[in-house]
Amino acid sequence: MLCAPLAGLAVGAAAAALGLVLLFLGAGGPLAAVATVAVPAVLTRGLHLDGLADTADGLGSGKPAEDALRIMKQSDIGPFGSSPSSSPCSPRPPRSPRPTRPPGPGARSPPSSPRPWPGCP
């Protein structure tokens, strides 16, 4: 267990390195983000996602501590565990641009605010 932080450091460094390399090569931010999230899942064979799902199942059950621990130890995934374990691995699709209409007489144009990247709210 003493080497666990070193293993986490290695996995995190590999994920960050891949993300930075993709950004340096000109890949888009969403692609680099998905690849960065996928690296730890691949290197740990989904171990941290399984723990996240078990924790969400146990805490989401709303049952006493003994029952929540029993739920966490079960090998199947419940309804509370499926959402947090799949959402880090699924990218959010970019929003479609809003249609632009010429303003009518006397109407003000909406202020334009620059977005850091396409798809950012």
C-alpha positions as a Python dict, from the first residue, in 0.01 Angstrom:
ca = {
    (1, 'M'): (0, 0, 0),
    (2, 'L'): (295, 232, 38),
    (3, 'C'): (341, 240, -339),
    (4, 'A'): (-24, 327, -414),
    (5, 'P'): (44, 703, -434),
    (6, 'L'): (330, 637, -675),
    (7, 'A'): (103, 424, -893),
    (8, 'G'): (-157, 703, -892),
    (9, 'L'): (111, 954, -983),
    (10, 'A'): (223, 739, -1276),
    (11, 'V'): (-132, 691, -1404),
    (12, 'G'): (-208, 1063, -1369),
    (13, 'A'): (117, 1161, -1539),
    (14, 'A'): (42, 928, -1832),
    (15, 'A'): (-307, 1075, -1868),
    (16, 'A'): (-180, 1433, -1852),
    (17, 'A'): (101, 1359, -2097),
    (18, 'L'): (-138, 1215, -2355),
    (19, 'G'): (-373, 1512, -2318),
    (20, 'L'): (-91, 1762, -2359),
    (21, 'V'): (53, 1579, -2659),
    (22, 'L'): (-286, 1577, -2830),
    (23, 'L'): (-331, 1948, -2765),
    (24, 'F'): (22, 2018, -2890),
    (25, 'L'): (-51, 1824, -3211),
    (26, 'G'): (-359, 2038, -3272),
    (27, 'A'): (-633, 1800, -3163),
    (28, 'G'): (-941, 1968, -3027),
    (29, 'G'): (-1000, 2019, -2657),
    (30, 'P'): (-1289, 1768, -2637),
    (31, 'L'): (-1079, 1493, -2798),
    (32, 'A'): (-789, 1560, -2562),
    (33, 'A'): (-1025, 1560, -2264),
    (34, 'V'): (-1187, 1228, -2358),
    (35, 'A'): (-846, 1069, -2416),
    (36, 'T'): (-719, 1205, -2084),
    (37, 'V'): (-1015, 1055, -1898),
    (38, 'A'): (-985, 725, -2086),
    (39, 'V'): (-618, 665, -2000),
    (40, 'P'): (-673, 597, -1627),
    (41, 'A'): (-973, 379, -1708),
    (42, 'V'): (-761, 169, -1944),
    (43, 'L'): (-451, 154, -1724),
    (44, 'T'): (-643, 57, -1410),
    (45, 'R'): (-884, -163, -1605),
    (46, 'G'): (-1179, 36, -1473),
    (47, 'L'): (-1100, -21, -1107),
    (48, 'H'): (-1169, 336, -999),
    (49, 'L'): (-1493, 347, -1200),
    (50, 'D'): (-1610, 30, -1024),
    (51, 'G'): (-1535, 185, -686),
    (52, 'L'): (-1721, 501, -784),
    (53, 'A'): (-2025, 298, -890),
    (54, 'D'): (-2021, 92, -568),
    (55, 'T'): (-1997, 407, -355),
    (56, 'A'): (-2285, 573, -541),
    (57, 'D'): (-2500, 260, -504),
    (58, 'G'): (-2436, 237, -132),
    (59, 'L'): (-2482, 605, -54),
    (60, 'G'): (-2774, 647, -292),
    (61, 'S'): (-2968, 364, -133),
    (62, 'G'): (-3051, 576, 172),
    (63, 'K'): (-3027, 270, 394),
    (64, 'P'): (-2847, 231, 728),
    (65, 'A'): (-2469, 184, 727),
    (66, 'E'): (-2474, -198, 746),
    (67, 'D'): (-2711, -227, 450),
    (68, 'A'): (-2519, 34, 251),
    (69, 'L'): (-2194, -160, 302),
    (70, 'R'): (-2367, -480, 193),
    (71, 'I'): (-2487, -305, -124),
    (72, 'M'): (-2136, -174, -192),
    (73, 'K'): (-1989, -525, -165),
    (74, 'Q'): (-2231, -675, -418),
    (75, 'S'): (-2079, -739, -757),
    (76, 'D'): (-2375, -609, -959),
    (77, 'I'): (-2430, -244, -1043),
    (78, 'G'): (-2742, -66, -929),
    (79, 'P'): (-2930, 233, -1065),
    (80, 'F'): (-2726, 485, -868),
    (81, 'G'): (-2396, 336, -982),
    (82, 'S'): (-2462, 337, -1354),
    (83, 'S'): (-2481, 714, -1396),
    (84, 'P'): (-2160, 829, -1223),
    (85, 'S'): (-1956, 547, -1373),
    (86, 'S'): (-2059, 625, -1730),
    (87, 'S'): (-2073, 1004, -1724),
    (88, 'P'): (-1696, 1070, -1689),
    (89, 'C'): (-1640, 863, -2002),
    (90, 'S'): (-1899, 1030, -2221),
    (91, 'P'): (-1819, 1368, -2372),
    (92, 'R'): (-2082, 1638, -2376),
    (93, 'P'): (-2183, 1719, -2732),
    (94, 'P'): (-2118, 2077, -2838),
    (95, 'R'): (-2417, 2307, -2846),
    (96, 'S'): (-2545, 2408, -3185),
    (97, 'P'): (-2501, 2774, -3265),
    (98, 'R'): (-2803, 2993, -3207),
    (99, 'P'): (-2971, 3117, -3522),
    (100, 'T'): (-2905, 3481, -3587),
    (101, 'R'): (-3180, 3713, -3701),
    (102, 'P'): (-3141, 4071, -3800),
    (103, 'P'): (-3281, 4289, -3523),
    (104, 'G'): (-3611, 4456, -3592),
    (105, 'P'): (-3660, 4831, -3586),
    (106, 'G'): (-3559, 4973, -3249),
    (107, 'A'): (-3435, 4637, -3115),
    (108, 'R'): (-3097, 4605, -2956),
    (109, 'S'): (-2857, 4334, -3060),
    (110, 'P'): (-2767, 4089, -2786),
    (111, 'P'): (-2419, 4144, -2645),
    (112, 'S'): (-2165, 3905, -2784),
    (113, 'S'): (-1951, 3727, -2532),
    (114, 'P'): (-1647, 3534, -2650),
    (115, 'R'): (-1643, 3169, -2553),
    (116, 'P'): (-1318, 2992, -2466),
    (117, 'W'): (-1394, 2713, -2714),
    (118, 'P'): (-1692, 2600, -2925),
    (119, 'G'): (-1954, 2421, -2721),
    (120, 'C'): (-1874, 2603, -2400),
    (121, 'P'): (-2187, 2756, -2246),
}
